[in-house]
């Protein structure tokens, strides 16, 4: 067991939509500095788990602990204020606002933030993600890959303790996907904590230190990628073996 | 250093104020009404254009502001200014309540909900004729005993200027940025740390307060207040003015109110046929210039005097606005 401090802990999280149990008593611990790949077939409950862990849904059972404290059904913006950032499965930007304005929104929600300091930080992240030349363009005019990068930048403006990325590589050109992977790795090496959901196994295996697998709303495996890949339950979920 | 457009606007305002005395009573009345509508369109633009909350209850708040002020002045003999402030306060509180009730509504659901609210208000005012005078109208105390409309013109001008200054400060602040983020995507705004519920309620409260101000002034200017002020046809007129001008900017929303109000008077000779004409203009605006007919003109006006080099971004912005259509 490592000595890193636990950042988030989803304890026995359950969520039901009508007759479907999307999450069934799922436990997930995220420690400081983790880079977790969260995988599973379609409909296995990955996005629901992210929604529960980031305050975008309230669990029917269980609770979310942040740094040992229960979050107690706070609204989503309070999670953001506490350092929990996320992207969305289908990119959700402020389409008719400029790229720079997209980054100013999260920065200016922070206490004691100023426009000058927020703009300076925003331009820094735009440089880091090669988007600086697009700063004054409306976000809707960006390509799919650039939009994914901008969504990542918007998360970073919160200076988050943990980032949940929901399918960051979906529909992204291979060149931009490599760029995205490189940036995630750089940020991770700089101390950021990530939980990345995706179906792109190659990319997930390239970056993950720990792999969590879900199937039919339950967590069926959690451990180092090499171990998880050999797990019979995982093989059965993916290939029906 | 401010843009040249600011100096042009200040010069035009001074010219208007100085020459107002020479205006005949009829056009002065039209100008006063254009300024009342300007407060209503700009505050509705704050709600619908900036925050994306397409409420059809704005004129209901104007009527609530008007009746609150008129009745308090009549019952308690308080100064009209105090009555108008009370009207604004009631509208802010009621606006916040409506904003809270429809927190989870948007688009057509919000429009229908606020339309229902507006009808409740109108029917209440028309049914409770013991208090409000019903359809016969409520006689209100005038602000000025003077028969001239000139003091009303100056008062309307000051109210509009102060309203625009306050709303301008709001939309240029971080709150304005958050309101636009709400309009674009509430879930993403929440994920970015924006307190969605708080800002939705705030947008309703502030916009309703300005509607109450316009209603209060109208009540004490026009002399007789009827429940018709909150009717759907006035709300439709407000939407036409704001959309034709451009609902995502305060100046274009004001421009829409002024242009439509004056055109309605200039085309009065065409009787009821002028109304379908505005319907057609509205349809064409929605089809070809969704961000309003005045928006490209306003952008060019703002960029006046920036020179050729700086004109490039202006053109890009105009093109971007056009592409939004």
HADDOCK unambig.tbl for C-alpha pairs under 7 A between the chains (distance, minus, plus):
assign (segid A and resid 76 and name CA) (segid B and resid 190 and name CA) 5.64 0.50 0.50
assign (segid A and resid 76 and name CA) (segid B and resid 191 and name CA) 6.14 0.50 0.50
assign (segid A and resid 77 and name CA) (segid B and resid 190 and name CA) 4.59 0.50 0.50
assign (segid A and resid 77 and name CA) (segid B and resid 191 and name CA) 5.72 0.50 0.50
assign (segid A and resid 77 and name CA) (segid B and resid 192 and name CA) 6.73 0.50 0.50
assign (segid A and resid 77 and name CA) (segid B and resid 193 and name CA) 4.13 0.50 0.50
assign (segid A and resid 77 and name CA) (segid B and resid 194 and name CA) 5.69 0.50 0.50
assign (segid A and resid 77 and name CA) (segid B and resid 195 and name CA) 5.70 0.50 0.50
assign (segid A and resid 78 and name CA) (segid B and resid 193 and name CA) 6.62 0.50 0.50
assign (segid A and resid 80 and name CA) (segid B and resid 191 and name CA) 5.88 0.50 0.50
assign (segid A and resid 80 and name CA) (segid B and resid 192 and name CA) 6.21 0.50 0.50
assign (segid A and resid 80 and name CA) (segid B and resid 193 and name CA) 4.96 0.50 0.50
assign (segid A and resid 81 and name CA) (segid B and resid 193 and name CA) 5.77 0.50 0.50
assign (segid A and resid 85 and name CA) (segid B and resid 191 and name CA) 6.58 0.50 0.50
assign (segid A and resid 86 and name CA) (segid B and resid 191 and name CA) 6.63 0.50 0.50
assign (segid A and resid 92 and name CA) (segid B and resid 188 and name CA) 6.01 0.50 0.50
assign (segid A and resid 93 and name CA) (segid B and resid 188 and name CA) 6.71 0.50 0.50
assign (segid A and resid 94 and name CA) (segid B and resid 181 and name CA) 5.92 0.50 0.50
assign (segid A and resid 94 and name CA) (segid B and resid 184 and name CA) 5.05 0.50 0.50
assign (segid A and resid 94 and name CA) (segid B and resid 185 and name CA) 6.21 0.50 0.50
assign (segid A and resid 95 and name CA) (segid B and resid 184 and name CA) 6.41 0.50 0.50
assign (segid A and resid 105 and name CA) (segid B and resid 177 and name CA) 6.62 0.50 0.50
assign (segid A and resid 105 and name CA) (segid B and resid 178 and name CA) 6.39 0.50 0.50
assign (segid A and resid 105 and name CA) (segid B and resid 192 and name CA) 6.80 0.50 0.50
assign (segid A and resid 106 and name CA) (segid B and resid 192 and name CA) 4.57 0.50 0.50
assign (segid A and resid 106 and name CA) (segid B and resid 193 and name CA) 5.86 0.50 0.50
assign (segid A and resid 108 and name CA) (segid B and resid 174 and name CA) 6.65 0.50 0.50
assign (segid A and resid 109 and name CA) (segid B and resid 193 and name CA) 5.87 0.50 0.50
assign (segid A and resid 109 and name CA) (segid B and resid 194 and name CA) 6.28 0.50 0.50
